[in-house]
Amino acid sequence: MLIRNKDDLFESSRSSLGLAVENFFVHMFVLGVEVEMSEKYRGNLDWLEDMEARCYSDNKANAEKYGFEYMSTETISEKLQQMDLVIPF
């Protein structure tokens, strides 16, 4: 799941959860924005973590404040090329 717009963060996390529930390996990439954490969004991220989904961001603040794995844009590009399916949100 590839997210570039703050307005899509919550709905994309819900979509990621739906894929994880259906036994897809989920990698959620938040690009270029800092997350605005809410209780509902935190709950979704916790649930994703429980389901062994990975949450990455090229924004260091997301890694420092919210537990995302920091990844440079170049590394994200390389990782995306290894994916079977990329869903832009």
Secondary structure, DSSP 8 states (H G I E B T S, - for coil): -EE--GGGHHHHHHHHHHHHHTT---EEEE-S------HHHHHHHHHHHHTT-EEEES-HHHHHHH--EE--HHHHHHHHHT-S---B-
